[in-house]
């Protein structure tokens, strides 16, 4: 979205009451998602913003005031879900079990957690976190460089780590960034749903279709085997932009999962089993009311102006 579109959306959203923006027939269900909630400022997580505990609680209270919390299975029903929300959390970080779940339980909010099997039990680290940690360590030595940080750069990142004496195995043992399988099982026992988020979080646009399907199948099989979820759920890593209809149709035909998710914000989808989620961490410094008003306004403008004109608002 360019600056002008963002400015226009902000101003229109500011003068439109929240209830007006969120009422009306057939609005898509609200699916806010996060990665973590923490009061700590950790350099290896600098690739995205995240709320502190107070901000997260403010978000939750706001959502609960205007929307009804629903479980994952409710999304597959054909009811009108425009005044409902289902929360989810990606990447399986330790805070999901230690900070987020206790607060959700206290407030009676169901949620889904999407995990990467390769990272469970702190066996490996997401390449973006590796890049952020290396950058921070170099910065501390007054070396400022911009690292390539995609899945394709993983070998280079590992080489760099070795050169600066960073041993990932030791680092993982010390920091313990991820949940253990035991903690994930406890989440399930507590009534939360667990889904897959690929084996090790690659950028899908770098993979061919067959490899994309392999990532989905293998990670879903792992989750099915270890956690036997009632509903098989999958969240695309980063984004589902560019994922072909063929991949969606194959997953559906082979019953690889029951439901899948992207991260495109409030948006209607072409497949009844695929949903878009709203990144709540984006512009976390703003109140939940302002963030959601702007998102609903953007959705409504796109609907109103139609696909052709709406391209300008992207
Ligand atoms: Zn992710």
py3Dmol code that shows the C-alpha trace and the ligand (Angstrom):
import py3Dmol

protein = """\
ATOM      1  CA  UNK A   1       0.000   0.000   0.000  1.00  0.00           C
ATOM      2  CA  UNK A   2       1.432   3.410  -0.899  1.00  0.00           C
ATOM      3  CA  UNK A   3       1.539   6.422   1.431  1.00  0.00           C
ATOM      4  CA  UNK A   4      -1.402   8.161  -0.204  1.00  0.00           C
ATOM      5  CA  UNK A   5      -3.669   5.092   0.054  1.00  0.00           C
ATOM      6  CA  UNK A   6      -2.603   4.546   3.656  1.00  0.00           C
ATOM      7  CA  UNK A   7      -3.308   8.188   4.493  1.00  0.00           C
ATOM      8  CA  UNK A   8      -6.731   8.049   2.842  1.00  0.00           C
ATOM      9  CA  UNK A   9      -7.638   4.831   4.638  1.00  0.00           C
ATOM     10  CA  UNK A  10      -6.460   6.238   8.000  1.00  0.00           C
ATOM     11  CA  UNK A  11      -8.515   9.396   7.594  1.00  0.00           C
ATOM     12  CA  UNK A  12     -11.670   7.627   6.429  1.00  0.00           C
ATOM     13  CA  UNK A  13     -11.316   5.049   9.217  1.00  0.00           C
ATOM     14  CA  UNK A  14     -10.867   7.783  11.827  1.00  0.00           C
ATOM     15  CA  UNK A  15     -14.253   9.367  11.031  1.00  0.00           C
ATOM     16  CA  UNK A  16     -16.210   6.099  10.670  1.00  0.00           C
ATOM     17  CA  UNK A  17     -17.659   4.454  13.792  1.00  0.00           C
ATOM     18  CA  UNK A  18     -16.244   0.998  14.556  1.00  0.00           C
ATOM     19  CA  UNK A  19     -19.674  -0.617  14.670  1.00  0.00           C
ATOM     20  CA  UNK A  20     -20.539   0.696  11.242  1.00  0.00           C
ATOM     21  CA  UNK A  21     -17.312  -0.656   9.742  1.00  0.00           C
ATOM     22  CA  UNK A  22     -17.795  -4.101  11.238  1.00  0.00           C
ATOM     23  CA  UNK A  23     -21.504  -4.596  10.611  1.00  0.00           C
ATOM     24  CA  UNK A  24     -23.217  -5.726   7.537  1.00  0.00           C
ATOM     25  CA  UNK A  25     -23.882  -9.021   5.917  1.00  0.00           C
ATOM     26  CA  UNK A  26     -21.233 -11.487   4.892  1.00  0.00           C
ATOM     27  CA  UNK A  27     -18.140  -9.793   6.236  1.00  0.00           C
ATOM     28  CA  UNK A  28     -15.318 -12.354   6.451  1.00  0.00           C
ATOM     29  CA  UNK A  29     -14.609 -13.768   9.908  1.00  0.00           C
ATOM     30  CA  UNK A  30     -11.886 -11.902  11.803  1.00  0.00           C
ATOM     31  CA  UNK A  31      -8.735 -14.017  12.204  1.00  0.00           C
ATOM     32  CA  UNK A  32      -6.081 -12.056  14.105  1.00  0.00           C
ATOM     33  CA  UNK A  33      -2.675 -13.698  14.423  1.00  0.00           C
ATOM     34  CA  UNK A  34       0.558 -13.059  16.286  1.00  0.00           C
ATOM     35  CA  UNK A  35       3.936 -14.720  16.805  1.00  0.00           C
ATOM     36  CA  UNK A  36       4.774 -13.888  20.379  1.00  0.00           C
ATOM     37  CA  UNK A  37       4.017 -11.703  23.345  1.00  0.00           C
ATOM     38  CA  UNK A  38       6.920 -10.586  25.495  1.00  0.00           C
ATOM     39  CA  UNK A  39       8.138  -7.746  27.658  1.00  0.00           C
ATOM     40  CA  UNK A  40      11.698  -8.527  26.625  1.00  0.00           C
ATOM     41  CA  UNK A  41      13.566  -6.889  23.789  1.00  0.00           C
ATOM     42  CA  UNK A  42      15.466  -9.671  22.051  1.00  0.00           C
ATOM     43  CA  UNK A  43      17.692  -8.870  19.056  1.00  0.00           C
ATOM     44  CA  UNK A  44      17.160 -12.213  17.287  1.00  0.00           C
ATOM     45  CA  UNK A  45      13.449 -11.433  17.060  1.00  0.00           C
ATOM     46  CA  UNK A  46      13.977  -8.054  15.443  1.00  0.00           C
ATOM     47  CA  UNK A  47      12.461  -9.189  12.139  1.00  0.00           C
ATOM     48  CA  UNK A  48       8.959  -8.253  13.337  1.00  0.00           C
ATOM     49  CA  UNK A  49       7.225  -6.249  16.048  1.00  0.00           C
ATOM     50  CA  UNK A  50       5.354  -7.964  18.839  1.00  0.00           C
ATOM     51  CA  UNK A  51       3.172  -6.781  21.697  1.00  0.00           C
ATOM     52  CA  UNK A  52       4.187  -6.685  25.325  1.00  0.00           C
ATOM     53  CA  UNK A  53       1.846  -8.316  27.851  1.00  0.00           C
ATOM     54  CA  UNK A  54      -0.109  -5.147  28.509  1.00  0.00           C
ATOM     55  CA  UNK A  55      -0.622  -4.426  24.803  1.00  0.00           C
ATOM     56  CA  UNK A  56      -1.704  -8.023  24.211  1.00  0.00           C
ATOM     57  CA  UNK A  57      -4.217  -7.879  27.040  1.00  0.00           C
ATOM     58  CA  UNK A  58      -5.593  -4.594  25.660  1.00  0.00           C
ATOM     59  CA  UNK A  59      -5.975  -6.273  22.246  1.00  0.00           C
ATOM     60  CA  UNK A  60      -7.761  -9.267  23.770  1.00  0.00           C
ATOM     61  CA  UNK A  61     -10.144  -7.163  25.831  1.00  0.00           C
ATOM     62  CA  UNK A  62     -10.983  -5.094  22.785  1.00  0.00           C
ATOM     63  CA  UNK A  63     -11.635  -8.165  20.636  1.00  0.00           C
ATOM     64  CA  UNK A  64     -13.810  -9.696  23.357  1.00  0.00           C
ATOM     65  CA  UNK A  65     -15.847  -6.503  23.637  1.00  0.00           C
ATOM     66  CA  UNK A  66     -16.837  -6.447  19.965  1.00  0.00           C
ATOM     67  CA  UNK A  67     -16.482 -10.047  18.735  1.00  0.00           C
ATOM     68  CA  UNK A  68     -17.316 -13.535  19.905  1.00  0.00           C
ATOM     69  CA  UNK A  69     -14.345 -15.918  20.267  1.00  0.00           C
ATOM     70  CA  UNK A  70     -14.805 -19.181  18.367  1.00  0.00           C
ATOM     71  CA  UNK A  71     -12.881 -22.417  17.969  1.00  0.00           C
ATOM     72  CA  UNK A  72     -11.107 -23.593  14.838  1.00  0.00           C
ATOM     73  CA  UNK A  73     -13.881 -26.047  13.964  1.00  0.00           C
ATOM     74  CA  UNK A  74     -16.495 -23.268  13.878  1.00  0.00           C
ATOM     75  CA  UNK A  75     -14.757 -21.763  10.864  1.00  0.00           C
ATOM     76  CA  UNK A  76     -15.802 -24.696   8.707  1.00  0.00           C
ATOM     77  CA  UNK A  77     -19.485 -24.252   9.556  1.00  0.00           C
ATOM     78  CA  UNK A  78     -21.558 -22.250   7.170  1.00  0.00           C
ATOM     79  CA  UNK A  79     -22.844 -19.787   9.815  1.00  0.00           C
ATOM     80  CA  UNK A  80     -22.520 -16.022   9.590  1.00  0.00           C
ATOM     81  CA  UNK A  81     -19.203 -15.436  11.377  1.00  0.00           C
ATOM     82  CA  UNK A  82     -18.844 -11.717  10.715  1.00  0.00           C
ATOM     83  CA  UNK A  83     -18.951 -10.848  14.426  1.00  0.00           C
ATOM     84  CA  UNK A  84     -16.662 -13.691  15.500  1.00  0.00           C
ATOM     85  CA  UNK A  85     -12.903 -14.099  15.783  1.00  0.00           C
ATOM     86  CA  UNK A  86     -10.462 -16.959  16.024  1.00  0.00           C
ATOM     87  CA  UNK A  87      -6.939 -16.252  17.258  1.00  0.00           C
ATOM     88  CA  UNK A  88      -3.782 -17.964  16.094  1.00  0.00           C
ATOM     89  CA  UNK A  89      -0.042 -17.870  16.780  1.00  0.00           C
ATOM     90  CA  UNK A  90       2.725 -18.882  14.396  1.00  0.00           C
ATOM     91  CA  UNK A  91       6.211 -20.382  14.753  1.00  0.00           C
ATOM     92  CA  UNK A  92       5.812 -22.278  18.055  1.00  0.00           C
ATOM     93  CA  UNK A  93       7.837 -19.961  20.308  1.00  0.00           C
ATOM     94  CA  UNK A  94       8.203 -20.721  23.997  1.00  0.00           C
ATOM     95  CA  UNK A  95       6.085 -17.691  24.981  1.00  0.00           C
ATOM     96  CA  UNK A  96       3.065 -19.420  23.399  1.00  0.00           C
ATOM     97  CA  UNK A  97       3.053 -21.890  26.246  1.00  0.00           C
ATOM     98  CA  UNK A  98       4.484 -19.701  29.009  1.00  0.00           C
ATOM     99  CA  UNK A  99       2.845 -16.312  28.433  1.00  0.00           C
ATOM    100  CA  UNK A 100       0.093 -16.485  25.825  1.00  0.00           C
ATOM    101  CA  UNK A 101      -1.789 -19.666  26.737  1.00  0.00           C
ATOM    102  CA  UNK A 102      -2.153 -18.769  30.447  1.00  0.00           C
ATOM    103  CA  UNK A 103      -3.700 -15.417  29.529  1.00  0.00           C
ATOM    104  CA  UNK A 104      -6.022 -16.993  26.945  1.00  0.00           C
ATOM    105  CA  UNK A 105      -7.135 -19.585  29.491  1.00  0.00           C
ATOM    106  CA  UNK A 106      -7.840 -16.887  32.047  1.00  0.00           C
ATOM    107  CA  UNK A 107     -10.037 -15.045  29.564  1.00  0.00           C
ATOM    108  CA  UNK A 108     -11.616 -18.134  28.037  1.00  0.00           C
ATOM    109  CA  UNK A 109     -10.332 -17.529  24.499  1.00  0.00           C
ATOM    110  CA  UNK A 110      -9.728 -20.508  22.176  1.00  0.00           C
ATOM    111  CA  UNK A 111      -6.763 -20.375  19.798  1.00  0.00           C
ATOM    112  CA  UNK A 112      -4.653 -22.322  17.313  1.00  0.00           C
ATOM    113  CA  UNK A 113      -0.876 -22.637  17.363  1.00  0.00           C
ATOM    114  CA  UNK A 114       1.009 -23.328  14.124  1.00  0.00           C
ATOM    115  CA  UNK A 115       4.340 -25.009  14.648  1.00  0.00           C
ATOM    116  CA  UNK A 116       7.397 -25.976  12.582  1.00  0.00           C
ATOM    117  CA  UNK A 117       8.399 -29.574  13.450  1.00  0.00           C
ATOM    118  CA  UNK A 118      12.105 -28.935  12.692  1.00  0.00           C
ATOM    119  CA  UNK A 119      12.239 -26.314  15.478  1.00  0.00           C
ATOM    120  CA  UNK A 120      10.267 -28.189  18.158  1.00  0.00           C
ATOM    121  CA  UNK A 121      12.451 -29.012  21.207  1.00  0.00           C
ATOM    122  CA  UNK A 122      14.940 -26.375  20.041  1.00  0.00           C
ATOM    123  CA  UNK A 123      16.597 -28.607  17.474  1.00  0.00           C
ATOM    124  CA  UNK A 124      17.088 -25.824  14.910  1.00  0.00           C
ATOM    125  CA  UNK A 125      16.467 -22.108  14.407  1.00  0.00           C
ATOM    126  CA  UNK A 126      14.394 -20.211  11.806  1.00  0.00           C
ATOM    127  CA  UNK A 127      16.747 -18.636   9.198  1.00  0.00           C
ATOM    128  CA  UNK A 128      15.381 -15.109   9.790  1.00  0.00           C
ATOM    129  CA  UNK A 129      16.228 -15.379  13.483  1.00  0.00           C
ATOM    130  CA  UNK A 130      19.706 -16.582  12.570  1.00  0.00           C
ATOM    131  CA  UNK A 131      20.169 -13.543  10.334  1.00  0.00           C
ATOM    132  CA  UNK A 132      18.907 -11.170  13.063  1.00  0.00           C
ATOM    133  CA  UNK A 133      21.180 -12.693  15.697  1.00  0.00           C
ATOM    134  CA  UNK A 134      24.273 -12.530  13.432  1.00  0.00           C
ATOM    135  CA  UNK A 135      23.446  -8.916  12.518  1.00  0.00           C
ATOM    136  CA  UNK A 136      23.110  -7.999  16.211  1.00  0.00           C
ATOM    137  CA  UNK A 137      26.405  -9.686  17.146  1.00  0.00           C
ATOM    138  CA  UNK A 138      28.242  -7.945  14.309  1.00  0.00           C
ATOM    139  CA  UNK A 139      26.661  -4.630  15.223  1.00  0.00           C
ATOM    140  CA  UNK A 140      27.988  -5.043  18.769  1.00  0.00           C
ATOM    141  CA  UNK A 141      31.450  -5.319  17.170  1.00  0.00           C
ATOM    142  CA  UNK A 142      30.703  -2.161  15.182  1.00  0.00           C
ATOM    143  CA  UNK A 143      30.319  -4.045  11.902  1.00  0.00           C
ATOM    144  CA  UNK A 144      27.220  -2.883  10.056  1.00  0.00           C
ATOM    145  CA  UNK A 145      26.126  -5.062   7.158  1.00  0.00           C
ATOM    146  CA  UNK A 146      22.820  -5.936   5.567  1.00  0.00           C
ATOM    147  CA  UNK A 147      22.536  -9.700   5.349  1.00  0.00           C
ATOM    148  CA  UNK A 148      20.662 -11.713   2.751  1.00  0.00           C
ATOM    149  CA  UNK A 149      18.252 -13.614   4.940  1.00  0.00           C
ATOM    150  CA  UNK A 150      16.081 -15.944   2.890  1.00  0.00           C
ATOM    151  CA  UNK A 151      15.880 -19.717   3.051  1.00  0.00           C
ATOM    152  CA  UNK A 152      18.258 -19.785   0.066  1.00  0.00           C
ATOM    153  CA  UNK A 153      20.881 -17.973   2.159  1.00  0.00           C
ATOM    154  CA  UNK A 154      20.777 -20.475   5.008  1.00  0.00           C
ATOM    155  CA  UNK A 155      24.132 -22.111   4.173  1.00  0.00           C
ATOM    156  CA  UNK A 156      25.830 -18.695   3.983  1.00  0.00           C
ATOM    157  CA  UNK A 157      24.268 -17.651   7.292  1.00  0.00           C
ATOM    158  CA  UNK A 158      25.502 -20.850   8.946  1.00  0.00           C
ATOM    159  CA  UNK A 159      28.997 -20.272   7.536  1.00  0.00           C
ATOM    160  CA  UNK A 160      29.028 -16.716   8.869  1.00  0.00           C
ATOM    161  CA  UNK A 161      27.901 -17.942  12.290  1.00  0.00           C
ATOM    162  CA  UNK A 162      30.779 -20.398  12.357  1.00  0.00           C
ATOM    163  CA  UNK A 163      33.253 -17.700  11.399  1.00  0.00           C
ATOM    164  CA  UNK A 164      32.201 -15.465  14.276  1.00  0.00           C
ATOM    165  CA  UNK A 165      32.233 -18.369  16.718  1.00  0.00           C
ATOM    166  CA  UNK A 166      28.497 -18.764  17.028  1.00  0.00           C
ATOM    167  CA  UNK A 167      27.474 -22.354  17.653  1.00  0.00           C
ATOM    168  CA  UNK A 168      23.734 -22.718  16.998  1.00  0.00           C
ATOM    169  CA  UNK A 169      23.401 -25.888  19.036  1.00  0.00           C
ATOM    170  CA  UNK A 170      24.814 -24.220  22.153  1.00  0.00           C
ATOM    171  CA  UNK A 171      22.895 -21.036  21.422  1.00  0.00           C
ATOM    172  CA  UNK A 172      19.595 -22.971  21.178  1.00  0.00           C
ATOM    173  CA  UNK A 173      20.292 -24.798  24.413  1.00  0.00           C
ATOM    174  CA  UNK A 174      20.974 -21.542  26.192  1.00  0.00           C
ATOM    175  CA  UNK A 175      18.094 -19.441  24.812  1.00  0.00           C
ATOM    176  CA  UNK A 176      15.449 -22.167  24.358  1.00  0.00           C
ATOM    177  CA  UNK A 177      13.371 -20.025  21.988  1.00  0.00           C
ATOM    178  CA  UNK A 178      10.878 -22.747  21.055  1.00  0.00           C
ATOM    179  CA  UNK A 179       8.304 -24.889  22.817  1.00  0.00           C
ATOM    180  CA  UNK A 180       9.099 -28.495  23.567  1.00  0.00           C
ATOM    181  CA  UNK A 181       6.843 -31.271  22.293  1.00  0.00           C
ATOM    182  CA  UNK A 182       5.753 -31.718  25.896  1.00  0.00           C
ATOM    183  CA  UNK A 183       4.612 -28.098  26.104  1.00  0.00           C
ATOM    184  CA  UNK A 184       2.772 -28.397  22.794  1.00  0.00           C
ATOM    185  CA  UNK A 185       0.995 -31.538  24.022  1.00  0.00           C
ATOM    186  CA  UNK A 186      -0.080 -29.621  27.141  1.00  0.00           C
ATOM    187  CA  UNK A 187      -1.556 -26.879  24.951  1.00  0.00           C
ATOM    188  CA  UNK A 188      -3.609 -29.526  23.190  1.00  0.00           C
ATOM    189  CA  UNK A 189      -4.763 -31.052  26.480  1.00  0.00           C
ATOM    190  CA  UNK A 190      -5.812 -27.535  27.558  1.00  0.00           C
ATOM    191  CA  UNK A 191      -8.147 -27.377  24.555  1.00  0.00           C
ATOM    192  CA  UNK A 192      -6.053 -25.379  22.089  1.00  0.00           C
ATOM    193  CA  UNK A 193      -5.621 -26.583  18.524  1.00  0.00           C
ATOM    194  CA  UNK A 194      -2.249 -27.330  16.946  1.00  0.00           C
ATOM    195  CA  UNK A 195      -1.529 -27.060  13.245  1.00  0.00           C
ATOM    196  CA  UNK A 196       1.481 -27.138  10.970  1.00  0.00           C
ATOM    197  CA  UNK A 197       3.440 -24.242   9.479  1.00  0.00           C
ATOM    198  CA  UNK A 198       5.841 -26.293   7.241  1.00  0.00           C
ATOM    199  CA  UNK A 199       8.877 -28.184   8.466  1.00  0.00           C
ATOM    200  CA  UNK A 200      11.322 -25.258   8.688  1.00  0.00           C
ATOM    201  CA  UNK A 201       9.579 -22.129   7.441  1.00  0.00           C
ATOM    202  CA  UNK A 202      10.892 -21.598   3.884  1.00  0.00           C
ATOM    203  CA  UNK A 203       9.803 -18.717   1.660  1.00  0.00           C
ATOM    204  CA  UNK A 204       7.371 -20.627  -0.556  1.00  0.00           C
ATOM    205  CA  UNK A 205       8.070 -18.474  -3.596  1.00  0.00           C
ATOM    206  CA  UNK A 206      11.594 -19.951  -3.645  1.00  0.00           C
ATOM    207  CA  UNK A 207      10.271 -23.517  -3.929  1.00  0.00           C
ATOM    208  CA  UNK A 208       8.768 -25.350  -6.890  1.00  0.00           C
ATOM    209  CA  UNK A 209       5.261 -26.775  -6.508  1.00  0.00           C
ATOM    210  CA  UNK A 210       6.361 -30.302  -5.751  1.00  0.00           C
ATOM    211  CA  UNK A 211       8.684 -29.115  -2.965  1.00  0.00           C
ATOM    212  CA  UNK A 212       5.923 -26.876  -1.591  1.00  0.00           C
ATOM    213  CA  UNK A 213       3.612 -29.898  -1.446  1.00  0.00           C
ATOM    214  CA  UNK A 214       6.318 -31.975   0.223  1.00  0.00           C
ATOM    215  CA  UNK A 215       6.768 -29.319   2.945  1.00  0.00           C
ATOM    216  CA  UNK A 216       3.021 -29.280   3.572  1.00  0.00           C
ATOM    217  CA  UNK A 217       2.594 -33.082   3.525  1.00  0.00           C
ATOM    218  CA  UNK A 218       5.630 -33.863   5.673  1.00  0.00           C
ATOM    219  CA  UNK A 219       4.847 -31.274   8.354  1.00  0.00           C
ATOM    220  CA  UNK A 220       1.165 -32.255   8.470  1.00  0.00           C
ATOM    221  CA  UNK A 221       2.126 -35.920   8.853  1.00  0.00           C
ATOM    222  CA  UNK A 222       4.412 -35.014  11.761  1.00  0.00           C
ATOM    223  CA  UNK A 223       1.650 -33.082  13.526  1.00  0.00           C
ATOM    224  CA  UNK A 224      -0.866 -35.872  12.860  1.00  0.00           C
ATOM    225  CA  UNK A 225       1.476 -38.517  14.208  1.00  0.00           C
ATOM    226  CA  UNK A 226       2.609 -36.671  17.345  1.00  0.00           C
ATOM    227  CA  UNK A 227      -0.546 -34.761  18.244  1.00  0.00           C
ATOM    228  CA  UNK A 228      -3.525 -36.401  16.477  1.00  0.00           C
ATOM    229  CA  UNK A 229      -5.456 -33.148  15.958  1.00  0.00           C
ATOM    230  CA  UNK A 230      -9.235 -33.451  15.445  1.00  0.00           C
ATOM    231  CA  UNK A 231      -8.990 -30.832  12.701  1.00  0.00           C
ATOM    232  CA  UNK A 232      -5.972 -30.852  10.419  1.00  0.00           C
ATOM    233  CA  UNK A 233      -4.875 -27.237   9.981  1.00  0.00           C
ATOM    234  CA  UNK A 234      -2.066 -25.640   8.002  1.00  0.00           C
ATOM    235  CA  UNK A 235      -0.797 -22.033   7.947  1.00  0.00           C
ATOM    236  CA  UNK A 236       1.331 -20.968   4.980  1.00  0.00           C
ATOM    237  CA  UNK A 237       4.749 -19.581   5.986  1.00  0.00           C
ATOM    238  CA  UNK A 238       5.115 -15.790   5.479  1.00  0.00           C
ATOM    239  CA  UNK A 239       2.367 -15.564   2.851  1.00  0.00           C
ATOM    240  CA  UNK A 240       0.341 -17.656   0.412  1.00  0.00           C
ATOM    241  CA  UNK A 241       0.835 -15.110  -2.372  1.00  0.00           C
ATOM    242  CA  UNK A 242       1.840 -16.941  -5.543  1.00  0.00           C
ATOM    243  CA  UNK A 243       0.762 -20.386  -4.303  1.00  0.00           C
ATOM    244  CA  UNK A 244      -1.016 -21.951  -7.272  1.00  0.00           C
ATOM    245  CA  UNK A 245      -4.569 -23.286  -7.369  1.00  0.00           C
ATOM    246  CA  UNK A 246      -3.015 -26.638  -8.220  1.00  0.00           C
ATOM    247  CA  UNK A 247      -1.275 -26.778  -4.804  1.00  0.00           C
ATOM    248  CA  UNK A 248      -4.512 -25.882  -2.963  1.00  0.00           C
ATOM    249  CA  UNK A 249      -6.523 -28.363  -5.009  1.00  0.00           C
ATOM    250  CA  UNK A 250      -3.994 -31.162  -4.506  1.00  0.00           C
ATOM    251  CA  UNK A 251      -3.983 -30.634  -0.723  1.00  0.00           C
ATOM    252  CA  UNK A 252      -7.767 -30.707  -0.702  1.00  0.00           C
ATOM    253  CA  UNK A 253      -8.053 -33.733  -2.992  1.00  0.00           C
ATOM    254  CA  UNK A 254      -5.506 -35.724  -0.969  1.00  0.00           C
ATOM    255  CA  UNK A 255      -7.085 -34.597   2.317  1.00  0.00           C
ATOM    256  CA  UNK A 256      -3.679 -33.314   3.473  1.00  0.00           C
ATOM    257  CA  UNK A 257      -5.469 -30.806   5.704  1.00  0.00           C
ATOM    258  CA  UNK A 258      -9.026 -29.687   6.502  1.00  0.00           C
ATOM    259  CA  UNK A 259      -8.368 -25.972   6.685  1.00  0.00           C
ATOM    260  CA  UNK A 260      -5.564 -23.599   5.676  1.00  0.00           C
ATOM    261  CA  UNK A 261      -4.572 -20.002   6.320  1.00  0.00           C
ATOM    262  CA  UNK A 262      -2.771 -17.111   4.669  1.00  0.00           C
ATOM    263  CA  UNK A 263      -1.790 -13.712   6.052  1.00  0.00           C
ATOM    264  CA  UNK A 264      -3.438 -11.254   3.635  1.00  0.00           C
ATOM    265  CA  UNK A 265      -5.654  -9.483   6.166  1.00  0.00           C
ATOM    266  CA  UNK A 266      -9.447  -9.351   6.035  1.00  0.00           C
ATOM    267  CA  UNK A 267     -10.258 -10.853   2.668  1.00  0.00           C
ATOM    268  CA  UNK A 268     -12.725 -13.236   1.057  1.00  0.00           C
ATOM    269  CA  UNK A 269     -11.154 -16.369  -0.350  1.00  0.00           C
ATOM    270  CA  UNK A 270     -11.832 -18.466  -3.430  1.00  0.00           C
ATOM    271  CA  UNK A 271     -11.621 -21.840  -1.648  1.00  0.00           C
ATOM    272  CA  UNK A 272     -14.109 -22.607   1.163  1.00  0.00           C
ATOM    273  CA  UNK A 273     -11.362 -24.332   3.187  1.00  0.00           C
ATOM    274  CA  UNK A 274      -8.847 -21.463   2.909  1.00  0.00           C
ATOM    275  CA  UNK A 275      -8.942 -18.324   5.100  1.00  0.00           C
ATOM    276  CA  UNK A 276      -6.947 -15.121   5.444  1.00  0.00           C
ATOM    277  CA  UNK A 277      -5.670 -13.883   8.788  1.00  0.00           C
ATOM    278  CA  UNK A 278      -4.911 -10.365   9.961  1.00  0.00           C
ATOM    279  CA  UNK A 279      -1.361  -9.638  11.270  1.00  0.00           C
ATOM    280  CA  UNK A 280      -2.146  -7.964  14.609  1.00  0.00           C
ATOM    281  CA  UNK A 281       1.528  -7.223  15.302  1.00  0.00           C
ATOM    282  CA  UNK A 282       1.701  -4.782  12.433  1.00  0.00           C
ATOM    283  CA  UNK A 283       1.758  -1.193  13.791  1.00  0.00           C
ATOM    284  CA  UNK A 284       1.402  -2.509  17.307  1.00  0.00           C
ATOM    285  CA  UNK A 285       2.010   0.996  18.676  1.00  0.00           C
ATOM    286  CA  UNK A 286      -1.535   1.931  17.592  1.00  0.00           C
ATOM    287  CA  UNK A 287      -4.617   0.944  19.583  1.00  0.00           C
ATOM    288  CA  UNK A 288      -6.444  -2.238  18.519  1.00  0.00           C
ATOM    289  CA  UNK A 289      -9.434  -0.091  17.576  1.00  0.00           C
ATOM    290  CA  UNK A 290      -7.415   2.011  15.121  1.00  0.00           C
ATOM    291  CA  UNK A 291      -5.602  -1.034  13.643  1.00  0.00           C
ATOM    292  CA  UNK A 292      -8.857  -2.890  13.077  1.00  0.00           C
ATOM    293  CA  UNK A 293     -10.770   0.148  11.820  1.00  0.00           C
ATOM    294  CA  UNK A 294      -8.110   0.720   9.191  1.00  0.00           C
ATOM    295  CA  UNK A 295      -8.141  -2.932   8.167  1.00  0.00           C
ATOM    296  CA  UNK A 296     -11.939  -2.994   7.816  1.00  0.00           C
ATOM    297  CA  UNK A 297     -11.867   0.300   5.931  1.00  0.00           C
ATOM    298  CA  UNK A 298      -9.257  -1.060   3.501  1.00  0.00           C
ATOM    299  CA  UNK A 299     -11.394  -4.172   2.981  1.00  0.00           C
ATOM    300  CA  UNK A 300     -14.544  -2.121   2.399  1.00  0.00           C
ATOM    301  CA  UNK A 301     -12.840   0.190  -0.076  1.00  0.00           C
ATOM    302  CA  UNK A 302     -11.516  -2.755  -2.048  1.00  0.00           C
ATOM    303  CA  UNK A 303     -15.004  -4.243  -2.130  1.00  0.00           C
ATOM    304  CA  UNK A 304     -16.576  -0.955  -3.103  1.00  0.00           C
ATOM    305  CA  UNK A 305     -14.156  -0.009  -5.818  1.00  0.00           C
ATOM    306  CA  UNK A 306     -13.823  -3.469  -7.253  1.00  0.00           C
ATOM    307  CA  UNK A 307     -10.725  -5.367  -8.104  1.00  0.00           C
ATOM    308  CA  UNK A 308      -9.610  -3.202 -10.993  1.00  0.00           C
ATOM    309  CA  UNK A 309      -9.510   0.156  -9.226  1.00  0.00           C
ATOM    310  CA  UNK A 310      -8.560  -1.404  -5.902  1.00  0.00           C
ATOM    311  CA  UNK A 311      -5.126  -2.279  -7.280  1.00  0.00           C
ATOM    312  CA  UNK A 312      -4.181   1.332  -6.561  1.00  0.00           C
ATOM    313  CA  UNK A 313      -4.932   0.717  -2.918  1.00  0.00           C
ATOM    314  CA  UNK A 314      -2.640  -2.260  -2.615  1.00  0.00           C
TER     315      UNK A 314
END
"""
ligand_1 = """\
1
ZN
Zn 5.733 -18.076 10.529
"""
view = py3Dmol.view(width=600, height=400)
view.addModel(protein, "pdb")
view.setStyle({"model": 0}, {"cartoon": {"style": "trace"}})
view.addModel(ligand_1, "xyz")
view.setStyle({"model": 1}, {"stick": {}})
view.zoomTo()
view.show()
